[in-house]
Amino acid sequence: MTHLQSVIGMKRVRCPKCDNYITFDETKYSDGQSLVFVCPDCNKQFGIRIGISRLRNRQREEIPEENLVDAPYGSLVVIENVFHYKQIIPLHLGMNTIGRYMKGSGINCPIETNDPSVDMSHCTINVTKDKKGKLRYILKDGPSYTGTFVDNEILGDKEQRYISDGTLFTLGATSIILKEPNNDKEK
């Protein structure tokens, strides 16, 4: 076995107590299999499930991905990076609270991520309709610890920013693009 072959299946998990990384070969296990680790640094025992994310599967079961981009009030496309995979989160009319997923947090636009710079309630997007029925999106920081950036400019305290289709905004190391619903059907 070459060095490259031995590195390809290697994954790292982080101890929830001391943040130490533990490396294992995921090719030796099948999707859905549960593994239990004991951290060599702090002796914390914790488990993971290979290849399955309950939140990701639940989101897919609720709304098929092809319908998310055409969600009636638009959607957020979370760009894949070292902390998480690509996610598409539908928006609804009214206040959409965006933040890191944590069971029981009560936010309605959770991002499944390990990015420590995304707060559990990081920012909001208020989706409204103007007098002509056109959707309007107003982005506001939470307030959060690391801030919310729109086009590389940080939003100030209590500052609100109108955003539109294709606007890129950033929460910590997590970039998100607003996608308005597809209006081609109306033409």
C-alpha positions as CSV (number, residue, x, y, z in Angstrom):
1,M,0.0,0.0,0.0
2,T,1.4,3.4,-1.0
3,H,1.4,6.4,1.3
4,L,-1.3,8.1,-0.8
5,Q,-3.6,5.0,-0.5
6,S,-3.2,5.0,3.2
7,V,-4.0,8.7,3.5
8,I,-7.1,8.7,1.3
9,G,-9.5,7.0,3.8
10,M,-8.1,8.7,6.8
11,K,-10.5,11.0,8.7
12,R,-10.1,13.1,11.9
13,V,-12.6,13.5,14.7
14,R,-12.3,16.1,17.4
15,C,-12.7,15.2,21.1
16,P,-15.6,17.2,22.4
17,K,-13.9,17.8,25.8
18,C,-10.3,18.8,24.9
19,D,-10.4,19.4,21.1
20,N,-7.6,16.8,20.5
21,Y,-7.9,15.2,17.0
22,I,-8.1,11.4,16.7
23,T,-7.3,9.9,13.2
24,F,-9.0,6.7,11.9
25,D,-9.4,4.9,8.6
26,E,-13.1,5.3,7.5
27,T,-12.7,2.8,4.7
28,K,-12.7,0.0,7.3
29,Y,-16.3,0.9,8.3
30,S,-19.7,1.1,6.5
31,D,-22.2,4.0,6.4
32,G,-24.4,4.1,9.4
33,Q,-22.0,2.2,11.6
34,S,-21.4,3.7,15.1
35,L,-17.9,4.1,16.4
36,V,-16.8,4.8,20.0
37,F,-13.5,6.6,20.7
38,V,-11.6,7.2,23.9
39,C,-9.4,10.3,23.7
40,P,-5.8,9.5,24.6
41,D,-5.3,13.0,26.1
42,C,-8.3,13.4,28.5
43,N,-9.8,9.9,28.4
44,K,-13.2,11.3,27.3
45,Q,-15.3,8.6,25.6
46,F,-17.5,9.7,22.7
47,G,-19.2,8.2,19.7
48,I,-19.8,9.1,16.0
49,R,-21.8,7.6,13.2
50,I,-20.1,7.0,9.9
51,G,-21.4,8.7,6.8
52,I,-24.8,9.8,8.1
53,S,-25.9,13.1,9.4
54,R,-29.3,13.2,11.0
55,L,-29.9,16.9,10.3
56,R,-28.7,16.6,6.6
57,N,-31.0,13.6,6.0
58,R,-33.9,15.2,7.8
59,Q,-33.5,18.4,5.6
60,R,-33.4,16.2,2.5
61,E,-36.5,14.3,3.5
62,E,-38.5,17.4,4.3
63,I,-37.7,19.3,1.0
64,P,-36.0,17.7,-2.0
65,E,-32.9,19.6,-3.1
66,E,-34.3,20.5,-6.5
67,N,-37.2,22.3,-4.8
68,L,-35.0,24.2,-2.4
69,V,-33.6,26.6,-5.0
70,D,-37.2,27.3,-6.1
71,A,-38.4,27.7,-2.5
72,P,-41.2,30.3,-2.5
73,Y,-39.3,32.8,-0.4
74,G,-35.8,32.0,-1.6
75,S,-33.0,30.0,0.0
76,L,-29.5,30.3,1.5
77,V,-26.7,28.3,-0.2
78,V,-24.0,27.6,2.4
79,I,-20.8,27.1,0.6
80,E,-18.8,23.9,1.4
81,N,-15.5,24.4,3.3
82,V,-13.3,22.6,5.8
83,F,-16.0,22.9,8.5
84,H,-19.1,21.6,6.6
85,Y,-20.6,20.4,3.3
86,K,-22.7,22.5,0.9
87,Q,-26.2,23.1,2.3
88,I,-29.3,24.7,0.9
89,I,-31.6,26.2,3.5
90,P,-35.1,27.5,2.6
91,L,-36.3,30.9,3.8
92,H,-39.8,31.7,5.0
93,L,-41.7,34.9,5.1
94,G,-40.9,36.8,8.3
95,M,-37.8,36.6,10.5
96,N,-35.2,33.9,9.6
97,T,-32.7,33.3,12.4
98,I,-29.4,31.9,11.1
99,G,-26.8,30.1,13.2
100,R,-25.0,27.0,14.1
101,Y,-27.2,23.9,14.6
102,M,-27.6,22.8,18.1
103,K,-30.4,20.5,19.2
104,G,-33.1,22.6,21.0
105,S,-31.7,26.0,20.0
106,G,-34.9,27.1,18.5
107,I,-33.4,28.8,15.4
108,N,-35.3,28.3,12.2
109,C,-32.3,28.4,9.7
110,P,-29.7,26.1,11.3
111,I,-26.3,25.5,9.6
112,E,-24.8,22.1,10.4
113,T,-21.1,23.1,11.0
114,N,-18.1,22.7,13.2
115,D,-17.1,26.3,12.5
116,P,-16.5,27.8,16.0
117,S,-16.8,31.4,14.6
118,V,-20.5,30.9,13.8
119,D,-22.7,31.7,16.8
120,M,-25.8,29.7,17.6
121,S,-27.9,32.8,16.7
122,H,-25.6,34.7,14.4
123,C,-27.8,36.9,12.2
124,T,-31.3,37.3,10.9
125,I,-32.8,37.8,7.5
126,N,-36.3,39.4,7.5
127,V,-38.2,38.4,4.4
128,T,-41.1,40.8,3.5
129,K,-43.1,41.8,0.5
130,D,-43.3,45.4,-0.8
131,K,-46.6,46.9,-2.0
132,K,-46.1,45.3,-5.4
133,G,-45.6,41.9,-3.9
134,K,-41.8,41.8,-4.6
135,L,-39.8,40.0,-2.0
136,R,-37.3,42.1,0.1
137,Y,-34.5,40.7,2.2
138,I,-33.0,42.6,5.2
139,L,-29.9,41.2,6.8
140,K,-28.9,42.1,10.4
141,D,-26.1,40.8,12.7
142,G,-27.3,38.9,15.8
143,P,-25.3,40.5,17.5
144,S,-22.5,37.9,17.1
145,Y,-19.0,37.6,18.4
146,T,-17.3,37.6,15.0
147,G,-19.7,39.8,13.0
148,T,-21.6,39.4,9.8
149,F,-19.9,40.6,6.6
150,V,-21.6,41.6,3.4
151,D,-19.2,42.1,0.4
152,N,-16.3,42.1,2.8
153,E,-17.7,44.9,4.9
154,I,-18.8,44.2,8.5
155,L,-22.3,45.2,9.5
156,G,-22.3,47.7,12.4
157,D,-24.3,47.4,15.6
158,K,-28.0,47.7,14.7
159,E,-27.1,48.2,11.0
160,Q,-29.5,46.6,8.5
161,R,-28.6,45.9,4.9
162,Y,-30.9,45.1,2.0
163,I,-29.6,42.1,0.1
164,S,-30.7,40.5,-3.1
165,D,-30.2,37.5,-5.3
166,G,-26.6,36.5,-5.5
167,T,-25.4,38.5,-2.5
168,L,-22.5,36.9,-0.7
169,F,-22.4,37.3,3.1
170,T,-20.0,35.7,5.6
171,L,-20.4,34.4,9.2
172,G,-17.0,33.6,10.6
173,A,-15.4,31.2,8.1
174,T,-18.8,30.3,6.5
175,S,-19.9,31.9,3.3
176,I,-23.5,32.0,2.2
177,I,-25.2,33.2,-1.0
178,L,-28.8,34.4,-1.1
179,K,-30.9,32.8,-3.9
180,E,-34.2,34.4,-4.7
181,P,-37.0,32.1,-6.0
182,N,-37.0,31.4,-9.7
183,N,-39.4,33.9,-11.2
184,D,-39.2,32.5,-14.8
185,K,-42.4,30.6,-14.2
186,E,-44.4,33.8,-13.9
187,K,-43.4,35.0,-17.4
